[in-house]
Amino acid sequence: MEPQVATQNAHKVEGELCHFWLEDRNTLCIEAKDTIFTEKTVLHDFSLIKSYLGPNKKIKLYYDATKILPLEKRVRLLLEEKLIDLADALAVTSKTKIGIMVANIFFALSTTKMPMKMFSNGEEARTWLKNV
């Protein structure tokens, strides 16, 4: 399936769970939508992201979790598996308590060895990603 470009911004791609775009050649930005994550939708969006990036490309991820909803355990594990396959480092931001909670639970339960960190603003997150 080909990525569907969002009409409001030509470089943003709209998935079922998120919008995503390349901020530079090394950083993929992902902005969560206010929707329930399921195994099917996680697989769909990661397929879109992989087709957008090309095969075997690892990248740094900036993830805005402001709109994310709580995740079921099996969905969280699938999301973790897909992130490991995609990312060298993960910086997460959120402007909501629920987004911060979901990200902190993800970090606490994650078995990944990649660098991951929570930030209160995007500028700090981007700076950290550039230095990882």
N, C-alpha and C positions, 0 to 999 in steps of 0.2 A: 504494500500500500504506500502510495506517495504522500509525503508530508503536505498538509493543508496550510498554506500561508494565511495568517490572520490578516484581515483587510485593513485594520487600523494601523498596522506597522509591518511593512513588507518583509523585514528580516525576522519577525517572530513567527514561530510555528505553533499552531494550536493542537494540542493533544486532548485526550478525554480528561486527564487529571491535571494538566499543567499547560503553560505556555513556556516555550524555551527558545533560546537564541544564543549565538556565539557572540560574546562580548569582545573577545580577541581570539587569536588562533589557539590559545591555550585554556580559555575559560568558557565553560558553558553555563549560562544562567538559566535556572529553572524557577518558575513562579507557580506555586500550587494553586489550584482552583478550589473553591468551596464545594467539594463533592466527596462522596464515599469512595475510597480506594478499594478495589477488588483485585483478585489475582488476574482476571481477564483484562481489566483496564491498565494494570501495571505492565503486563506483558505487551499490550498494545502500544502504550506510550514509549516503553523502552525500545520497541521495534522501530518506532518513528525516529527516536533519538539516534539509534545506531545507523539507520539509513541516512539521516541528516549528517552525521559525522563521518561516515565511511567505516569500512571494516577495520577491526583490530586497533582502533584509536583509543588511547587512554587520555583523559583530560582532567583538568581541575574543575570542580563543580561549586558554583555559588547557588544556594537553594534558599528561596524565600518561602518559609513555611507559615507565613501569617495566616493564610486561609485553610491550612490543613486541618483535617478532622482526625479524631483518634483512630488508630489502626488496629485491626485484629492481628493476633500473633502470627498467623500464617501469612498474612499480607506483609507484615513488617519483615518477616524472614525472607520473603521473596524480594522485597524492595532492597534489603541489605545485600542479597546475592547479586542483584542486578547492578547495584551501585559499585560493588567490588569489581565487577567486570568492566565497568565504565570509567571509574574515577581513580586518580592518583591522590587526591585530597578533596575534602568536603568541608565547606564553610556554610553554616546555616544562620539565617536571621529570621526574626519574627517580631511583629509589633503587637501580638496578642499573647495572653497567658496560655491559651490552649496550644498555640503553635510552639511556644517555648517548652511547654510540658511534653508534647509529642516528641519534639527533637531531643530533649533530655532523656526521655525514656528510651528512645532509639539509641542514643549514645551509650547509655548505661547497659543496655542489653546486647549491644553490638559486639561481635567477635572479630571485626575487621582489624587489620593491622595498619590501615592507611590513616594518615593524620585527619582528624575531624575536630571541629571546634564550633561553638555557638557564639554568636555576636549580637549585640543590641542594635548595630547599624551596618548598613551595606559597605560604607567606606572602610571601616575596620576589617570587615570580612575580605574585601578585595585586596587590601594591603597584605593581610596575612597570607592569602593565596599566592600572591606574587613572590612571597619570601619563603614558601614551603618548598 
